[in-house]
Amino acid sequence: MNHHEIAVNAIDSAIDTMLLPGAGDVDEARAETLVIAYFSINAIDPEEFNHYCERVRRIAVRTRQGDAT
């Protein structure tokens, strides 16, 4: 497995965790941190960075809206 595959698998797993019932701010922070860290070491490219940032943001917004209702 190369660095890119490891990065994508780790980020996808963190995002999947955000979708679990009971997930919260810590899970969101973990996903954001992984995206930034793997981008910082060039394991993911700028397009993937933007994609993952937007994905995390959408899930966080949706989760917060669910908490408000």
C-alpha positions, 0 to 999 in steps of 0.5 A: 500500500502506498502513501496515497492509499493509506491517506485515503483509507484513513480519511475515509474511515474518519469520515465514516466514523463521523456518520455513526450515531453518537459521533461528535466534535472529536470525530469531526476534529479527527477527520479534519486533522487527518485531511490537513496532515495528509495534505501537508505531507503531500499524500493527497493533492489539492483537489482531494484536499478540497473534496475532503474538506467539503465532505467533512464540512457538509457532514458536520453541518448536517449533523449540527442541524440534526442536533438542533431539531 
